[in-house]
């Protein structure tokens, strides 16, 4: 009798565990948070629990038990960005998705950044600030260069490409934080040097001239 009772209890426990695995609702029904960070590879933390990393679309969906202890804060962090922390004040019902957003700001090292935008009439041109190479103009002939506004300011910019005259201009004014200062550089194509022409051939070959001289000398000698 005891063996039959134990067998029944084990069978019941097995069926309960299988049912729980199939439904995925151990401890209560499930709701969801969708964290939208706008960047991929960012770590998402609820209170102190790491929930995963954002995907290529910059988001991560986190499932929670609606009957469990609710989370109060969420944190999104990634190297190179300021850590974002927000409050969780809305809680999902069963099957519901609650949206959470995180604005990820790039970290500024050494001061705020401003920008120069160089526009040229030539794609693929090299851009140099003083003696620092900054990049190559794109297909639209432009290049945006970021600088720290608290750093030592550059004084000149140079744009050059083989086959064109080099352009050098002054970097004034200097951008403030978040400001874009436009710069222009018109490159002039170098003229193509004409190939030297072959000398015009004389109508009388050199050998013919020598022949005439010899003939004249022969005639004079006969007269004498």
Secondary structure as UniProt FT lines:
FT   HELIX           2..23
FT   TURN            26..27
FT   STRAND          30..36
FT   STRAND          43..46
FT   TURN            47..48
FT   STRAND          49..53
FT   TURN            56..57
FT   STRAND          59..65
FT   TURN            66..67
FT   STRAND          73..77
FT   TURN            79..80
FT   STRAND          84..87
FT   TURN            94..95
FT   STRAND          97..101
FT   STRAND          113..120
FT   TURN            123..124
FT   STRAND          126..129
FT   TURN            130..131
FT   STRAND          132..136
FT   TURN            139..140
FT   STRAND          142..148
FT   TURN            149..150
FT   STRAND          156..160
FT   TURN            162..163
FT   STRAND          167..170
FT   TURN            177..178
FT   STRAND          180..185
FT   HELIX           206..223
//
